[in-house]
Structures are given as structure tokens and as C-alpha cells.
Amino acid sequence: MSTKEKIQEDIDVLEQVSDERQIVLFNDDVNTFDFVIDALIDVCEHDLLQAEQCTLLVHYKGKATVKTGPLEDLKPRATRLLEMGLSAELV
């Protein structure tokens, strides 16, 4: 087995094991800190401290991962954040 085949095999195994996805929240100039915090508590089931920390990360870094998990769990959450007027992406 060549090195290239071994590396591809390792990548294939990792992709099968890792079915985790992420919701990435982006900064905007529209929504208030309190609104984003409340949204993260409601939609992503964050506690207050976690929601505050994520909101600060989004504000200062421009974006942050706010929730990880399987696609079937994250898709409705991401949709809900978008419906609330937040800028989010499922990756």
C-alpha cells in the first residue's frame, strides 16, 4: 500500500467517524447583544454565560461556532436563527 493510499484511507475513516456539523454565527450591525444572547439561549440551549461568551466572540472575531452536532439536530436550529434575522451558516 502506498503512502498516498494510506493517507486517503485514514481520511475516509475520519470522515465516516466525524458526522459533526457546526452552526457558525456571523457578526452584524443590526442585532443587539441582548437579542443575540436570548436567541442563543432559546435556539441553541446555551446557558447565560455560554451565550454571553459566544456573543462576544462573534462581535470581536466576526464569527464563531455556536453549536456542534449531527446535521438533523442543527438544521432546524440554523433555520430558526436565520428566521430570527441572525446571520448563520451550517457547515
N, CA, C and O atoms as a GROMACS GRO file, in nm:
protein
  364
    1MET      N    1   0.086  -0.118   0.000
    1MET     CA    2   0.000   0.000   0.000
    1MET      C    3   0.090   0.124   0.000
    1MET      O    4   0.182   0.135   0.081
    2SER      N    5   0.063   0.215  -0.092
    2SER     CA    6   0.144   0.336  -0.099
    2SER      C    7   0.105   0.434   0.011
    2SER      O    8  -0.002   0.422   0.072
    3THR      N    9   0.191   0.528   0.035
    3THR     CA   10   0.164   0.631   0.136
    3THR      C   11   0.039   0.710   0.102
    3THR      O   12  -0.041   0.742   0.190
    4LYS      N   13   0.022   0.741  -0.026
    4LYS     CA   14  -0.096   0.816  -0.070
    4LYS      C   15  -0.225   0.739  -0.042
    4LYS      O   16  -0.324   0.797   0.003
    5GLU      N   17  -0.223   0.608  -0.069
    5GLU     CA   18  -0.342   0.527  -0.042
    5GLU      C   19  -0.371   0.520   0.106
    5GLU      O   20  -0.487   0.523   0.147
    6LYS      N   21  -0.266   0.509   0.188
    6LYS     CA   22  -0.283   0.502   0.333
    6LYS      C   23  -0.343   0.632   0.386
    6LYS      O   24  -0.434   0.629   0.470
    7ILE      N   25  -0.294   0.745   0.338
    7ILE     CA   26  -0.346   0.874   0.383
    7ILE      C   27  -0.493   0.888   0.343
    7ILE      O   28  -0.574   0.934   0.423
    8GLN      N   29  -0.527   0.849   0.219
    8GLN     CA   30  -0.665   0.858   0.175
    8GLN      C   31  -0.754   0.767   0.258
    8GLN      O   32  -0.867   0.804   0.292
    9GLU      N   33  -0.706   0.649   0.292
    9GLU     CA   34  -0.781   0.557   0.376
    9GLU      C   35  -0.807   0.618   0.514
    9GLU      O   36  -0.917   0.608   0.567
   10ASP      N   37  -0.705   0.683   0.571
   10ASP     CA   38  -0.720   0.748   0.701
   10ASP      C   39  -0.823   0.861   0.694
   10ASP      O   40  -0.904   0.877   0.785
   11ILE      N   41  -0.820   0.938   0.588
   11ILE     CA   42  -0.916   1.048   0.570
   11ILE      C   43  -1.057   0.992   0.558
   11ILE      O   44  -1.150   1.045   0.619
   12ASP      N   45  -1.074   0.886   0.480
   12ASP     CA   46  -1.205   0.824   0.463
   12ASP      C   47  -1.261   0.777   0.596
   12ASP      O   48  -1.380   0.796   0.623
   13VAL      N   49  -1.178   0.716   0.680
   13VAL     CA   50  -1.222   0.669   0.810
   13VAL      C   51  -1.261   0.786   0.899
   13VAL      O   52  -1.363   0.780   0.967
   14LEU      N   53  -1.182   0.893   0.899
   14LEU     CA   54  -1.214   1.011   0.980
   14LEU      C   55  -1.345   1.074   0.937
   14LEU      O   56  -1.424   1.117   1.021
   15GLU      N   57  -1.370   1.080   0.808
   15GLU     CA   58  -1.494   1.138   0.759
   15GLU      C   59  -1.614   1.053   0.802
   15GLU      O   60  -1.720   1.108   0.831
   16GLN      N   61  -1.599   0.923   0.806
   16GLN     CA   62  -1.709   0.836   0.849
   16GLN      C   63  -1.736   0.853   0.998
   16GLN      O   64  -1.852   0.852   1.040
   17VAL      N   65  -1.631   0.867   1.078
   17VAL     CA   66  -1.646   0.879   1.222
   17VAL      C   67  -1.702   1.015   1.260
   17VAL      O   68  -1.786   1.025   1.349
   18SER      N   69  -1.657   1.119   1.193
   18SER     CA   70  -1.696   1.255   1.228
   18SER      C   71  -1.814   1.302   1.144
   18SER      O   72  -1.796   1.353   1.034
   19ASP      N   73  -1.934   1.284   1.198
   19ASP     CA   74  -2.052   1.332   1.130
   19ASP      C   75  -2.099   1.462   1.194
   19ASP      O   76  -2.214   1.503   1.178
   20GLU      N   77  -2.009   1.526   1.267
   20GLU     CA   78  -2.041   1.650   1.336
   20GLU      C   79  -2.046   1.766   1.237
   20GLU      O   80  -1.963   1.776   1.147
   21ARG      N   81  -2.140   1.852   1.255
   21ARG     CA   82  -2.152   1.977   1.179
   21ARG      C   83  -2.146   2.093   1.278
   21ARG      O   84  -2.147   2.072   1.399
   22GLN      N   85  -2.141   2.214   1.224
   22GLN     CA   86  -2.132   2.332   1.310
   22GLN      C   87  -2.227   2.440   1.260
   22GLN      O   88  -2.250   2.456   1.140
   23ILE      N   89  -2.282   2.514   1.355
   23ILE     CA   90  -2.352   2.638   1.322
   23ILE      C   91  -2.253   2.750   1.352
   23ILE      O   92  -2.205   2.765   1.465
   24VAL      N   93  -2.224   2.827   1.249
   24VAL     CA   94  -2.135   2.943   1.264
   24VAL      C   95  -2.222   3.068   1.259
   24VAL      O   96  -2.300   3.088   1.166
   25LEU      N   97  -2.208   3.151   1.361
   25LEU     CA   98  -2.282   3.276   1.370
   25LEU      C   99  -2.190   3.390   1.332
   25LEU      O  100  -2.076   3.396   1.377
   26PHE      N  101  -2.240   3.482   1.248
   26PHE     CA  102  -2.160   3.594   1.198
   26PHE      C  103  -2.206   3.724   1.263
   26PHE      O  104  -2.323   3.741   1.298
   27ASN      N  105  -2.112   3.815   1.278
   27ASN     CA  106  -2.140   3.946   1.334
   27ASN      C  107  -2.223   4.028   1.236
   27ASN      O  108  -2.208   4.015   1.114
   28ASP      N  109  -2.309   4.112   1.288
   28ASP     CA  110  -2.383   4.208   1.206
   28ASP      C  111  -2.398   4.338   1.285
   28ASP      O  112  -2.369   4.342   1.405
   29ASP      N  113  -2.442   4.441   1.218
   29ASP     CA  114  -2.460   4.571   1.283
   29ASP      C  115  -2.606   4.598   1.315
   29ASP      O  116  -2.644   4.711   1.345
   30VAL      N  117  -2.689   4.494   1.310
   30VAL     CA  118  -2.832   4.511   1.326
   30VAL      C  119  -2.881   4.466   1.463
   30VAL      O  120  -2.954   4.540   1.530
   31ASN      N  121  -2.842   4.348   1.504
   31ASN     CA  122  -2.897   4.287   1.626
   31ASN      C  123  -2.818   4.328   1.750
   31ASN      O  124  -2.696   4.343   1.745
   32THR      N  125  -2.889   4.347   1.859
   32THR     CA  126  -2.825   4.386   1.985
   32THR      C  127  -2.764   4.265   2.054
   32THR      O  128  -2.798   4.150   2.023
   33PHE      N  129  -2.673   4.293   2.147
   33PHE     CA  130  -2.613   4.186   2.225
   33PHE      C  131  -2.721   4.106   2.297
   33PHE      O  132  -2.718   3.983   2.296
   34ASP      N  133  -2.814   4.174   2.358
   34ASP     CA  134  -2.919   4.107   2.434
   34ASP      C  135  -3.004   4.016   2.345
   34ASP      O  136  -3.040   3.905   2.386
   35PHE      N  137  -3.034   4.061   2.225
   35PHE     CA  138  -3.113   3.980   2.133
   35PHE      C  139  -3.038   3.852   2.095
   35PHE      O  140  -3.096   3.744   2.094
   36VAL      N  141  -2.910   3.866   2.063
   36VAL     CA  142  -2.829   3.750   2.024
   36VAL      C  143  -2.815   3.653   2.141
   36VAL      O  144  -2.826   3.532   2.124
   37ILE      N  145  -2.791   3.706   2.259
   37ILE     CA  146  -2.780   3.622   2.379
   37ILE      C  147  -2.909   3.544   2.401
   37ILE      O  148  -2.906   3.423   2.424
   38ASP      N  149  -3.022   3.613   2.394
   38ASP     CA  150  -3.151   3.546   2.412
   38ASP      C  151  -3.175   3.440   2.305
   38ASP      O  152  -3.228   3.333   2.334
   39ALA      N  153  -3.135   3.469   2.181
   39ALA     CA  154  -3.151   3.373   2.071
   39ALA      C  155  -3.068   3.248   2.096
   39ALA      O  156  -3.116   3.136   2.074
   40LEU      N  157  -2.945   3.265   2.141
   40LEU     CA  158  -2.858   3.150   2.167
   40LEU      C  159  -2.910   3.065   2.282
   40LEU      O  160  -2.900   2.943   2.280
   41ILE      N  161  -2.966   3.131   2.382
   41ILE     CA  162  -3.025   3.058   2.494
   41ILE      C  163  -3.146   2.978   2.446
   41ILE      O  164  -3.162   2.861   2.480
   42ASP      N  165  -3.231   3.042   2.368
   42ASP     CA  166  -3.355   2.980   2.322
   42ASP      C  167  -3.330   2.872   2.217
   42ASP      O  168  -3.379   2.760   2.230
   43VAL      N  169  -3.254   2.903   2.114
   43VAL     CA  170  -3.239   2.814   1.999
   43VAL      C  171  -3.129   2.708   2.022
   43VAL      O  172  -3.149   2.591   1.990
   44CYS      N  173  -3.017   2.750   2.075
   44CYS     CA  174  -2.903   2.658   2.090
   44CYS      C  175  -2.892   2.598   2.230
   44CYS      O  176  -2.802   2.518   2.257
   45GLU      N  177  -2.985   2.636   2.318
   45GLU     CA  178  -2.989   2.584   2.454
   45GLU      C  179  -2.861   2.615   2.533
   45GLU      O  180  -2.815   2.533   2.613
   46HIS      N  181  -2.805   2.733   2.510
   46HIS     CA  182  -2.689   2.778   2.587
   46HIS      C  183  -2.736   2.824   2.724
   46HIS      O  184  -2.851   2.864   2.742
   47ASP      N  185  -2.646   2.818   2.822
   47ASP     CA  186  -2.676   2.887   2.947
   47ASP      C  187  -2.632   3.033   2.928
   47ASP      O  188  -2.572   3.066   2.827
   48LEU      N  189  -2.664   3.118   3.024
   48LEU     CA  190  -2.638   3.261   3.009
   48LEU      C  191  -2.490   3.291   2.983
   48LEU      O  192  -2.458   3.369   2.893
   49LEU      N  193  -2.402   3.230   3.059
   49LEU     CA  194  -2.258   3.257   3.044
   49LEU      C  195  -2.208   3.214   2.907
   49LEU      O  196  -2.134   3.288   2.843
   50GLN      N  197  -2.248   3.097   2.861
   50GLN     CA  198  -2.205   3.048   2.731
   50GLN      C  199  -2.257   3.139   2.619
   50GLN      O  200  -2.184   3.170   2.525
   51ALA      N  201  -2.381   3.183   2.630
   51ALA     CA  202  -2.439   3.272   2.529
   51ALA      C  203  -2.366   3.405   2.526
   51ALA      O  204  -2.340   3.459   2.419
   52GLU      N  205  -2.333   3.460   2.644
   52GLU     CA  206  -2.259   3.586   2.650
   52GLU      C  207  -2.121   3.571   2.587
   52GLU      O  208  -2.077   3.658   2.511
   53GLN      N  209  -2.052   3.461   2.618
   53GLN     CA  210  -1.918   3.440   2.564
   53GLN      C  211  -1.921   3.424   2.412
   53GLN      O  212  -1.838   3.481   2.342
   54CYS      N  213  -2.017   3.347   2.361
   54CYS     CA  214  -2.029   3.332   2.215
   54CYS      C  215  -2.059   3.465   2.148
   54CYS      O  216  -2.004   3.495   2.042
   55THR      N  217  -2.145   3.543   2.209
   55THR     CA  218  -2.181   3.674   2.153
   55THR      C  219  -2.059   3.765   2.147
   55THR      O  220  -2.039   3.837   2.048
   56LEU      N  221  -1.978   3.763   2.250
   56LEU     CA  222  -1.855   3.845   2.249
   56LEU      C  223  -1.757   3.795   2.143
   56LEU      O  224  -1.693   3.876   2.074
   57LEU      N  225  -1.744   3.664   2.130
   57LEU     CA  226  -1.656   3.610   2.026
   57LEU      C  227  -1.702   3.653   1.887
   57LEU      O  228  -1.621   3.694   1.804
   58VAL      N  229  -1.832   3.644   1.863
   58VAL     CA  230  -1.886   3.685   1.734
   58VAL      C  231  -1.859   3.833   1.710
   58VAL      O  232  -1.821   3.872   1.599
   59HIS      N  233  -1.877   3.913   1.811
   59HIS     CA  234  -1.857   4.058   1.798
   59HIS      C  235  -1.712   4.093   1.766
   59HIS      O  236  -1.685   4.171   1.675
   60TYR      N  237  -1.619   4.035   1.840
   60TYR     CA  238  -1.479   4.073   1.826
   60TYR      C  239  -1.404   3.997   1.717
   60TYR      O  240  -1.309   4.050   1.659
   61LYS      N  241  -1.446   3.874   1.687
   61LYS     CA  242  -1.376   3.794   1.585
   61LYS      C  243  -1.449   3.795   1.451
   61LYS      O  244  -1.391   3.756   1.349
   62GLY      N  245  -1.574   3.839   1.450
   62GLY     CA  246  -1.651   3.842   1.327
   62GLY      C  247  -1.739   3.720   1.306
   62GLY      O  248  -1.838   3.726   1.233
   63LYS      N  249  -1.702   3.610   1.370
   63LYS     CA  250  -1.782   3.488   1.361
   63LYS      C  251  -1.737   3.393   1.470
   63LYS      O  252  -1.628   3.407   1.525
   64ALA      N  253  -1.824   3.296   1.501
   64ALA     CA  254  -1.789   3.193   1.600
   64ALA      C  255  -1.882   3.074   1.582
   64ALA      O  256  -1.998   3.088   1.543
   65THR      N  257  -1.829   2.957   1.611
   65THR     CA  258  -1.911   2.836   1.614
   65THR      C  259  -1.992   2.839   1.742
   65THR      O  260  -1.937   2.849   1.852
   66VAL      N  261  -2.125   2.831   1.728
   66VAL     CA  262  -2.211   2.840   1.846
   66VAL      C  263  -2.277   2.708   1.883
   66VAL      O  264  -2.332   2.695   1.992
   67LYS      N  265  -2.271   2.610   1.793
   67LYS     CA  266  -2.331   2.480   1.824
   67LYS      C  267  -2.271   2.375   1.730
   67LYS      O  268  -2.254   2.401   1.611
   68THR      N  269  -2.240   2.258   1.784
   68THR     CA  270  -2.194   2.146   1.703
   68THR      C  271  -2.284   2.026   1.729
   68THR      O  272  -2.343   2.013   1.836
   69GLY      N  273  -2.292   1.939   1.630
   69GLY     CA  274  -2.374   1.820   1.646
   69GLY      C  275  -2.409   1.760   1.513
   69GLY      O  276  -2.357   1.802   1.409
   70PRO      N  277  -2.497   1.661   1.515
   70PRO     CA  278  -2.539   1.598   1.389
   70PRO      C  279  -2.628   1.692   1.307
   70PRO      O  280  -2.697   1.779   1.361
   71LEU      N  281  -2.623   1.673   1.177
   71LEU     CA  282  -2.696   1.759   1.084
   71LEU      C  283  -2.845   1.766   1.116
   71LEU      O  284  -2.904   1.874   1.111
   72GLU      N  285  -2.905   1.653   1.150
   72GLU     CA  286  -3.050   1.653   1.174
   72GLU      C  287  -3.089   1.736   1.297
   72GLU      O  288  -3.202   1.783   1.306
   73ASP      N  289  -2.996   1.754   1.390
   73ASP     CA  290  -3.021   1.839   1.508
   73ASP      C  291  -2.996   1.986   1.476
   73ASP      O  292  -3.070   2.073   1.523
   74LEU      N  293  -2.893   2.013   1.397
   74LEU     CA  294  -2.852   2.151   1.373
   74LEU      C  295  -2.934   2.223   1.266
   74LEU      O  296  -2.950   2.344   1.272
   75LYS      N  297  -2.984   2.149   1.168
   75LYS     CA  298  -3.055   2.213   1.057
   75LYS      C  299  -3.173   2.298   1.104
   75LYS      O  300  -3.184   2.413   1.063
   76PRO      N  301  -3.263   2.245   1.189
   76PRO     CA  302  -3.374   2.330   1.234
   76PRO      C  303  -3.327   2.447   1.322
   76PRO      O  304  -3.389   2.553   1.322
   77ARG      N  305  -3.219   2.427   1.396
   77ARG     CA  306  -3.167   2.536   1.480
   77ARG      C  307  -3.112   2.649   1.392
   77ARG      O  308  -3.137   2.767   1.417
   78ALA      N  309  -3.036   2.612   1.289
   78ALA     CA  310  -2.980   2.712   1.199
   78ALA      C  311  -3.092   2.787   1.126
   78ALA      O  312  -3.086   2.909   1.110
   79THR      N  313  -3.192   2.714   1.083
   79THR     CA  314  -3.307   2.776   1.016
   79THR      C  315  -3.375   2.876   1.110
   79THR      O  316  -3.412   2.986   1.068
   80ARG      N  317  -3.391   2.838   1.233
   80ARG     CA  318  -3.456   2.926   1.331
   80ARG      C  319  -3.375   3.054   1.353
   80ARG      O  320  -3.431   3.163   1.360
   81LEU      N  321  -3.242   3.040   1.363
   81LEU     CA  322  -3.157   3.159   1.380
   81LEU      C  323  -3.171   3.252   1.259
   81LEU      O  324  -3.178   3.374   1.274
   82LEU      N  325  -3.175   3.194   1.141
   82LEU     CA  326  -3.192   3.275   1.020
   82LEU      C  327  -3.328   3.344   1.018
   82LEU      O  328  -3.337   3.461   0.981
   83GLU      N  329  -3.432   3.274   1.060
   83GLU     CA  330  -3.566   3.333   1.065
   83GLU      C  331  -3.573   3.448   1.165
   83GLU      O  332  -3.654   3.539   1.150
   84MET      N  333  -3.488   3.443   1.266
   84MET     CA  334  -3.483   3.549   1.367
   84MET      C  335  -3.403   3.670   1.319
   84MET      O  336  -3.395   3.772   1.388
   85GLY      N  337  -3.345   3.660   1.200
   85GLY     CA  338  -3.270   3.772   1.144
   85GLY      C  339  -3.121   3.770   1.174
   85GLY      O  340  -3.051   3.868   1.151
   86LEU      N  341  -3.072   3.658   1.227
   86LEU     CA  342  -2.929   3.646   1.254
   86LEU      C  343  -2.859   3.591   1.130
   86LEU      O  344  -2.921   3.524   1.047
   87SER      N  345  -2.730   3.619   1.119
   87SER     CA  346  -2.651   3.567   1.009
   87SER      C  347  -2.580   3.441   1.056
   87SER      O  348  -2.486   3.446   1.134
   88ALA      N  349  -2.627   3.327   1.007
   88ALA     CA  350  -2.573   3.199   1.050
   88ALA      C  351  -2.552   3.110   0.927
   88ALA      O  352  -2.616   3.127   0.823
   89GLU      N  353  -2.462   3.014   0.945
   89GLU     CA  354  -2.432   2.920   0.836
   89GLU      C  355  -2.410   2.782   0.898
   89GLU      O  356  -2.351   2.770   1.005
   90LEU      N  357  -2.458   2.680   0.831
   90LEU     CA  358  -2.438   2.543   0.874
   90LEU      C  359  -2.324   2.484   0.791
   90LEU      O  360  -2.333   2.476   0.669
   91VAL      N  361  -2.218   2.444   0.859
   91VAL     CA  362  -2.101   2.388   0.789
   91VAL      C  363  -2.068   2.250   0.842
   91VAL      O  364  -1.973   2.187   0.796
   0.00000   0.00000   0.00000
